[in-house]
Structures are given as structure tokens and as C-alpha cells.
Amino acid sequence: MSNVSPAAGRSLLYLVVAGAAWGTAGAAASLLFLASDLGPLALSFWRCAGGLAVLLGVFAVRRPRPVLGRARPSAGSLIATGLMFTLFQAAYFAAVRETGLAVATVVTLGAGPVLIALGARYWMGERLGRGGAAAVAGALAGLAVLVLGSGGGDVRPIGVGWALLSAAGYAAMTLRARWLGQRGAGGDPLVTTAWSVGVGAVCLLPLAAVEGLLPHTAEIGRVLWLLVYVATVPTALAYALYFTGAAAVRAATVSVIMLIEPVSAAVIAVLLLGERLTGAVVLGTVLLLAAVGALIAAEAGRPAGGRAGEQAGRPAAVARRSQSAAR
């Protein structure tokens, strides 16, 4: 009889869908930039504000209901998650401006899994094992080939610094979601998403106002539909799925599964935007998907009681470190 938890399978599926949805945001942004003079900070603000409007509409139809065994997080906890979300988004766009899209992407998404693996190991006692470490290494290699293989960009230290700061925000958000999930304190994922995009909208508003909030375009209908799509699918839907899955899956596994985002973006660029299919795109995609598949198989094969085992093992590890420090 299989010990695989159905909830774990659903969580993995949620993360895969969220990663694929995030990848479509880049294509939508490219079309928006072509159709209007909207800048990246203004687009980020409208993404957050639109996502919040979508979620408030959902709440008007289905008010959040407490789930048995799940504590409701405090406002301070939700604001903290929102600030991590905002740091992740804003620092990434600053990195793109300073050092280019390719370098910003490979540093942010490449450093994220490493920071998350280290944080999960020393904060929550989660161990990847040799197979997991090899999968993470393969995923990072695939990401580098996929993003930098077709030309790369100029490496500027200030841009790399912004990208590392973005990776730190992403890592903190993922680790926090997992930590709260282990304690049954993650709350309603829709509420967490609403607070995150709400905090993001408030923080991004002054920066977006300086850049220019309103788009100037002759294709206002197209721009509005694209903004609605960005607010709905890769924001409201994708982040709700992300917070749901991240609470139940090992943090390092989450970070690697979310590398489906650049794969999704590359596929859309080739199929819909007319970009050329290169050997680097094919090789990077194969490496990334192989690593993601390996970690999904490992996660799905864990016993349903794996979480309890982690919880039981963690205090012992903490006690050993305390005894060592005392000596």
C-alpha cells in the first residue's frame, strides 16, 4: 500500500501550475511594453493592485472560512510576508535595470535555491540528501544554460547585489511559508496572497508614480486586457497556489520546482513571440525539467508522516548544537 499523501501530490501540482503561470507574466509584460510606455515599476504596481482587486472580488463571493487545525496568522505576520514579497519583486526589477535581464534572472533564481537549502537545513532541520543536492545542482546548471546561453549580459556588481537581495527576499518568503505550514499557522492562502499584493501595492505606489503610473497608448483595450491577465493568472491565482504548496512541501524542493518559470517563459517566447529555438534553450530546458522531475518524484515518495518525522528530528538536532556550544 502506498504511503504517498494525496495532499502532498496536490501541493506539488499547485507549485507546478504556479511556476508555469509565473512564466507567462514575462510574455504579457513584453506585449505590454510594446503596446504602451508603461515601465516595470508601474507594471509591478498595477500587477499588485489588480491582484488585490481580484482577490477582494473573490472574498465578496466566498468569504474566508477558518480551516480546522489551521491557526489564523496575525496582521504583523501577514505584513512581514508582504514585505518579503515586495523586496523580492522590487529588488529584481532594480537588478534588471542595472545589469540586464539575463544576469538578473540567473543570479536571482540561481541564488534562491542555494539560500533556501541552507536556511531549511539550519533553521528547520530539512535535509536534501545527495540526490536532492545533485538535483539542485542540475537545476542551477540548466538555469544558467537556459538564460545565459543565448548571449547573456554585462555583469555589473551593483546589479548583482540587487539580484542577491531579491534572492534573499524570495528565500525568506519561501522559508517562512514552510515554517508556518509546519506549525499549522499558514492561514488561508488567499488571505496571505491578498495581504502580500496589498503591501506590495502600497510600497510600490510612490516609485511607480515617479516612473509614470498611467500608460499612454493607442491600444488601450489591449493594454487593459493584458493588465487584467497579469493581475489574475500569474498574480492572484499563482501566488495563492504557491502559498498553498509551499506550506506542505520541503522548502528547497519548492525553490527548484519554481524554476519551471523560466522554462515556461522560454517556451512561450518560442511558440508565441517568434523567438528562435536555440540549442541552449533546449539543453537548459531538459536539465531543468529533469531536476524538477527528480525532486517531485523524491517528494511524492516521502511517507505521509514525513512532516512529523521532521518535527521530531528537529529538536534533537537543536539540542545537539546547544550541547556543542555549551562545551
PELIN-V624406 format. One record per pair of residues at least 6 apart in sequence whose C-alpha atoms are under 8 Angstrom apart, sorted by the first residue. I is the first residue (numbers start at 1). J is the second residue. D is the distance in Angstrom with one decimal. If there is no record, write none. Layout:
i = (I/I)
j = (J/J)
d = (D/D)
This chain:
i = (3/3/3/3/4/4/4/4/4/5/5/5/8/8/8/8/8/9/10/11/11/11/11/11/12/12/12/14/14/14/14/15/15/15/15/15/15/15/16/16/16/17/17/18/18/18/18/18/18/18/19/19/19/19/19/19/19/20/20/20/20/20/21/21/21/21/21/22/22/22/22/23/23/23/23/23/23/23/24/24/24/24/24/25/25/25/26/27/27/27/27/28/28/28/29/31/32/32/32/32/33/35/35/35/35/35/36/36/36/36/36/36/37/37/37/38/38/38/38/38/39/39/40/41/41/41/41/41/41/42/42/42/42/42/42/42/42/42/44/44/44/45/45/45/45/45/46/46/46/47/47/47/47/48/48/48/48/48/48/49/49/49/49/50/50/50/50/51/51/51/51/51/51/52/52/52/52/54/54/54/55/55/55/56/64/64/64/65/66/66/66/67/67/69/70/70/70/70/71/71/71/71/72/72/72/72/73/73/73/78/78/78/79/79/79/81/81/81/81/82/82/82/82/82/82/83/83/83/84/84/84/84/85/85/85/85/85/85/86/86/86/86/86/86/87/87/87/87/88/88/88/88/88/88/89/90/90/91/91/91/91/92/92/92/92/92/92/94/94/94/95/95/95/95/95/95/95/95/96/96/96/96/96/97/98/98/98/99/99/99/99/99/99/99/100/100/101/102/102/102/102/103/103/103/103/103/103/103/104/104/104/105/105/106/106/106/106/107/107/107/107/108/108/108/108/109/109/109/110/110/110/111/111/112/112/112/112/112/113/113/113/113/113/114/115/115/115/116/116/116/116/116/116/116/117/117/117/119/120/120/120/120/120/121/124/124/125/125/125/125/126/126/128/132/135/135/135/135/136/136/138/138/138/139/139/139/139/139/139/139/139/140/141/141/141/142/142/142/142/142/142/143/143/143/143/143/144/145/145/145/145/146/146/146/146/146/146/147/147/147/149/149/150/150/150/174/174/174/174/175/177/177/177/177/178/178/178/178/178/178/179/180/180/181/181/181/182/182/182/186/189/189/189/189/190/192/192/193/193/193/193/194/217/245/246/249/250/253/253/253/256/256/256/257/257/257/259/259/260/260/260/263/263/266/269/270/270)
j = (301/302/303/304/300/301/302/303/304/300/303/304/248/249/299/300/304/300/245/244/245/246/248/249/245/249/296/241/242/244/245/241/242/245/246/254/257/258/257/258/260/238/241/234/237/238/239/241/242/258/238/257/258/259/260/261/264/260/261/263/264/265/233/234/238/261/264/234/235/238/261/234/260/261/262/263/264/265/234/261/264/265/268/230/234/265/265/265/268/269/273/226/229/230/43/226/38/223/226/227/39/217/218/219/222/223/215/216/217/218/219/223/215/216/217/212/213/214/215/216/211/212/93/90/93/204/207/208/211/204/205/207/208/209/211/212/213/214/89/201/204/200/201/204/205/208/201/227/231/227/230/231/235/197/198/200/201/231/235/197/198/201/231/227/228/231/232/194/197/231/232/235/236/194/197/198/236/231/232/236/190/194/236/194/188/190/191/188/72/187/188/187/188/184/184/185/186/187/184/185/186/187/185/186/187/188/185/186/187/192/195/196/195/196/199/173/176/192/196/195/196/197/198/199/200/196/199/200/169/170/172/173/169/170/173/196/197/200/196/197/199/200/203/204/165/166/169/170/165/166/167/168/169/170/166/166/204/162/163/165/166/104/105/108/162/163/166/159/162/163/101/104/158/159/160/161/162/163/102/103/104/105/159/159/156/158/159/153/154/155/156/158/159/160/153/154/153/147/148/152/153/147/148/152/153/154/155/160/159/160/163/147/163/143/144/147/148/160/163/164/167/163/164/166/167/143/167/259/140/143/144/164/167/167/168/170/171/255/136/171/252/255/256/252/167/168/171/171/172/174/175/251/252/255/128/251/252/175/126/127/175/251/252/127/179/314/310/313/314/317/250/310/252/295/291/292/294/295/256/291/287/288/291/256/259/287/288/289/290/291/292/288/284/287/288/283/284/285/286/287/288/259/262/284/285/288/284/280/281/283/284/280/281/282/283/284/285/262/281/284/280/281/278/280/281/246/251/254/255/251/186/243/246/247/246/247/248/249/250/251/247/186/247/246/247/248/247/248/307/247/240/241/243/244/240/240/243/236/239/240/243/236/223/254/254/299/299/295/296/299/291/292/295/292/295/296/288/292/288/289/292/285/288/281/275/276/277)
d = (7.7/7.5/5.0/5.7/6.1/5.9/6.3/5.5/5.4/7.6/7.0/4.7/6.7/7.0/7.9/6.5/7.8/6.3/7.8/6.7/4.2/7.5/6.5/7.0/6.3/7.3/7.0/5.2/6.6/7.4/5.8/6.4/5.5/5.7/7.5/7.2/6.8/6.8/6.4/6.9/7.0/7.3/7.7/7.3/7.6/4.3/6.8/5.9/5.9/7.6/7.4/7.2/4.8/6.9/5.2/4.7/7.8/6.0/5.3/7.9/5.3/7.9/6.4/4.9/6.1/7.4/7.9/4.8/7.6/6.8/5.6/7.8/7.5/4.2/5.8/7.3/4.9/4.4/6.9/8.0/6.8/5.8/7.2/6.1/5.9/7.9/6.4/6.7/7.0/6.8/7.8/6.3/7.9/6.9/7.8/8.0/7.3/6.1/6.8/8.0/7.3/6.5/7.9/6.5/7.7/6.7/5.8/5.7/4.9/7.9/7.7/7.3/5.7/5.9/7.1/7.2/7.4/7.1/5.1/7.5/6.7/7.3/6.9/7.6/7.4/7.0/6.8/5.1/7.0/7.9/7.9/7.8/4.4/7.3/6.7/6.6/5.3/8.0/7.8/8.0/7.4/7.3/5.2/5.6/6.2/6.5/7.6/7.3/7.5/7.0/6.1/4.8/7.0/4.7/6.5/6.2/5.2/6.8/7.4/6.8/6.7/5.4/7.7/7.7/7.0/4.8/7.5/7.5/6.6/4.4/5.9/5.8/5.0/5.5/6.0/6.0/7.3/7.3/6.5/6.8/7.2/6.2/6.5/7.7/7.1/8.0/7.5/7.9/7.5/7.9/7.5/7.9/7.8/6.5/4.8/5.5/6.9/6.0/6.1/4.6/7.0/5.9/6.3/7.2/4.9/7.6/6.1/6.6/5.8/6.2/6.1/7.1/6.6/7.0/6.7/6.1/7.6/7.8/6.2/6.1/3.7/6.7/7.5/5.3/6.4/7.2/6.6/7.0/5.0/6.9/6.7/5.6/6.7/6.9/6.6/6.3/7.8/7.0/7.6/8.0/7.2/4.9/7.3/7.9/7.6/6.1/5.5/8.0/7.4/4.3/6.6/7.4/4.6/5.3/6.9/7.5/7.8/5.3/6.4/6.3/4.9/6.8/7.9/7.2/6.6/5.6/5.3/7.2/6.3/7.9/7.9/5.4/7.7/4.4/6.6/7.6/4.9/5.2/8.0/7.8/5.3/7.8/7.1/7.6/7.0/6.8/4.7/7.1/6.0/5.8/5.4/7.8/4.8/7.1/6.0/7.0/7.6/5.6/6.0/5.4/6.0/7.9/7.3/6.5/5.9/7.4/6.6/7.6/7.0/6.7/5.6/7.4/7.7/6.5/6.0/6.4/7.5/6.8/5.9/6.7/7.8/4.9/5.9/6.1/4.7/8.0/6.7/7.2/5.7/7.1/7.8/6.8/5.9/4.8/6.8/6.6/5.6/6.9/7.2/7.4/6.0/5.2/6.3/8.0/7.8/7.1/6.2/5.2/7.7/7.5/6.7/6.4/5.6/7.2/7.6/7.1/4.9/7.2/5.4/7.6/6.8/6.3/7.1/5.7/7.4/6.6/7.0/7.4/5.3/7.2/7.2/6.9/7.5/6.5/4.7/7.4/6.7/6.7/6.6/6.8/6.2/6.8/5.8/6.8/7.7/6.3/4.7/7.8/7.9/5.3/7.2/7.6/7.5/7.3/7.9/7.1/4.1/6.5/7.4/4.7/4.9/7.7/7.8/6.1/7.9/6.6/7.4/5.8/7.3/7.2/5.0/5.6/4.9/7.7/7.2/4.2/6.5/7.9/7.8/8.0/5.1/7.4/7.5/6.5/7.8/6.6/6.4/7.7/7.7/6.0/6.7/6.5/5.9/5.3/5.6/4.3/6.6/7.2/7.1/6.2/7.3/4.9/6.8/7.8/4.1/6.2/6.9/7.3/7.3/6.9/5.3/7.5/5.6/5.6/5.4/7.7/7.5/6.9/6.0/5.7/7.5/7.8/8.0/7.9/6.2/7.5/7.8/6.3/7.5/7.6/7.7/6.2/7.9/5.4/7.9/7.7/7.3/7.9/7.5/7.4/7.8/5.9/7.7/7.3/5.6/6.0/6.1)
